[in-house]
Amino acid sequence: MSLDPGRPGSGLELRAALDRLVAEGHETLALLDDATFFAPQGDRWSPAEHIRHLRKTTAPVAKALRAPAWLLRFRFGRGKSPSRDFITLRDTYRGLLAAGGQAGRFAPSPEAPPADPKQRRAEIMAAWEDAAGELDAVSTRWSEAKLERAWLPHPLLGLLTAREMLAFTVYHTSHHLTLVATRAGLPV
């Protein structure tokens, strides 16, 4: 099992990488008991909060890609330059995080400890997996050319091509799953 996304570039490669990460994330998180899943990792988010954050960031991308490409171009403009490759986008994002970038409105909202941890955990995991599945389904409708022409706003990175937004979602998923696994002492 590896939470390394590799260097996906095409729409097909990006979807496959996200699908693999979700499956491997599910397997990795299954190694944690419910108490650990809901407990903060030191002064950082709990694994549950990381997964809620991933759902909160993945669902809007799926929603945006359900819209026609022409509507996104009308709202955010037309891509005038090619997408950055996966590594360049990843490194740009890491630099923004190092400079103090934060989740902002995409941070998980506070929740009281669940009355039924097993049920709440299943709900959290299902919501994330549903959002990732929806993104996979809607992104299959996007040709390689359309992924280059439409722009979407990102709160830290600014306007991204649809391809870059998919690449960001892949890296972002890997980033959070790796943080959880590393802090829990699990292999990555």
C-alpha positions in Angstrom: 0.0 0.0 0.0 1.3 3.4 -1.0 -0.3 6.8 -0.5 2.1 8.3 -3.1 0.0 9.5 -6.0 2.9 9.3 -8.6 2.8 11.8 -11.4 -0.6 11.5 -13.0 -1.3 13.9 -15.9 -4.1 12.8 -18.2 -7.7 12.8 -17.0 -7.7 9.0 -17.0 -4.5 8.9 -14.9 -5.8 11.5 -12.4 -9.1 9.6 -12.0 -7.2 6.3 -11.5 -4.9 7.9 -8.9 -7.8 9.3 -7.0 -9.6 6.0 -7.0 -6.5 4.2 -5.8 -5.9 6.8 -3.0 -9.5 6.5 -1.8 -9.3 2.7 -1.7 -5.9 2.8 0.1 -7.1 5.5 2.4 -10.0 3.3 3.4 -7.6 0.4 4.1 -5.2 2.6 6.0 -7.9 4.2 8.2 -9.4 0.7 8.9 -6.3 0.0 10.9 -7.3 2.7 13.4 -9.8 2.0 16.2 -12.8 4.3 16.6 -11.2 6.2 19.6 -8.1 6.9 17.5 -10.1 7.9 14.5 -11.9 10.6 16.4 -9.0 11.7 18.6 -6.9 14.8 17.7 -3.4 13.8 16.5 -1.4 15.9 19.0 -2.5 19.5 18.4 -3.6 18.6 14.9 -6.9 17.4 13.4 -8.2 14.0 14.1 -8.3 11.4 11.3 -12.1 12.0 11.2 -11.5 15.7 10.7 -9.1 15.1 7.8 -11.6 12.9 6.1 -14.4 15.5 6.7 -12.0 18.1 5.2 -11.4 15.9 2.1 -15.1 15.5 1.6 -15.6 19.2 2.0 -13.0 20.0 -0.6 -13.8 17.2 -3.1 -17.6 17.7 -3.3 -17.4 21.3 -4.7 -15.0 20.1 -7.5 -17.5 17.4 -8.5 -20.3 20.0 -8.4 -18.3 22.4 -10.6 -17.5 19.7 -13.1 -21.2 18.8 -13.4 -21.7 22.2 -14.9 -21.2 22.6 -18.7 -17.6 23.7 -19.6 -19.0 26.8 -21.4 -20.6 27.9 -18.2 -17.4 27.6 -16.3 -15.6 29.5 -19.1 -18.2 32.2 -18.9 -17.9 32.5 -15.1 -14.2 32.2 -14.6 -12.6 32.7 -18.1 -11.0 30.6 -20.7 -7.7 28.9 -20.2 -4.9 30.7 -22.0 -2.0 28.6 -20.9 -1.5 24.9 -20.6 -1.9 23.2 -17.2 1.1 22.9 -14.9 2.3 19.4 -14.5 1.5 17.5 -11.3 4.9 18.1 -9.6 4.9 21.8 -10.3 1.4 22.2 -8.9 2.2 20.1 -5.9 5.3 22.1 -5.2 3.4 25.4 -5.6 0.8 24.2 -3.1 3.5 23.1 -0.6 5.1 26.5 -0.8 1.8 28.2 0.0 1.3 25.9 3.0 4.8 26.6 4.2 4.0 30.3 3.9 1.1 29.9 6.2 -1.7 28.9 3.9 -4.7 27.3 5.7 -7.9 25.5 5.0 -10.1 28.5 5.9 -13.7 27.9 5.1 -12.9 24.4 4.0 -11.7 23.4 7.5 -14.0 20.8 9.2 -16.5 22.4 11.5 -16.3 21.4 15.2 -18.3 18.4 16.2 -19.2 17.0 19.6 -17.9 13.5 20.3 -20.3 11.1 18.6 -22.9 9.1 20.6 -22.3 6.2 18.3 -18.7 6.4 17.0 -19.0 3.4 14.7 -22.0 4.8 12.9 -20.6 8.3 12.7 -17.3 6.9 11.3 -19.2 5.0 8.7 -21.1 8.2 7.7 -17.9 10.2 7.5 -16.2 7.6 5.3 -19.2 7.1 3.1 -19.6 10.9 2.5 -16.0 11.2 1.5 -16.1 8.1 -0.7 -19.4 9.3 -2.3 -17.8 12.8 -3.1 -14.7 11.1 -4.7 -17.0 8.7 -6.6 -19.1 11.6 -7.9 -15.9 13.5 -9.0 -14.8 10.4 -10.8 -18.1 10.0 -12.5 -18.5 13.6 -13.7 -14.9 14.0 -14.7 -15.2 11.1 -17.2 -17.4 13.4 -19.3 -14.5 15.9 -19.7 -12.2 15.4 -22.7 -8.5 16.2 -22.4 -9.2 19.4 -24.4 -12.0 20.5 -22.1 -9.8 19.9 -19.0 -7.4 22.5 -20.5 -10.0 25.1 -21.5 -12.1 25.6 -18.3 -10.9 27.4 -15.2 -12.0 26.9 -11.6 -11.1 29.0 -8.6 -9.0 27.6 -5.8 -8.8 29.6 -2.4 -4.9 29.4 -2.2 -3.8 28.6 -5.8 -6.0 31.1 -7.6 -7.5 30.1 -11.0 -6.7 26.5 -12.0 -7.5 24.7 -15.2 -10.0 21.8 -14.6 -7.0 19.4 -15.1 -5.1 21.3 -12.4 -8.0 21.1 -10.1 -8.2 17.3 -10.6 -4.5 17.1 -10.0 -4.8 19.2 -6.9 -7.6 17.0 -5.6 -5.3 13.9 -6.1 -2.4 15.5 -4.3 -4.5 17.0 -1.6 -6.0 13.6 -0.9 -2.5 12.0 -0.7 -1.3 14.8 1.5 -4.0 14.4 4.1 -3.9 10.6 4.1 -0.2 10.6 4.5 -0.4 13.1 7.4 -2.9 10.8 9.2 -0.9 7.7 8.6 2.4 9.2 9.6 1.0 10.7 12.8 -0.6 7.4 13.7 2.6 5.6 13.1 1.3 3.6 10.2 3.3 2.7 7.1 3.0 5.0 4.1 
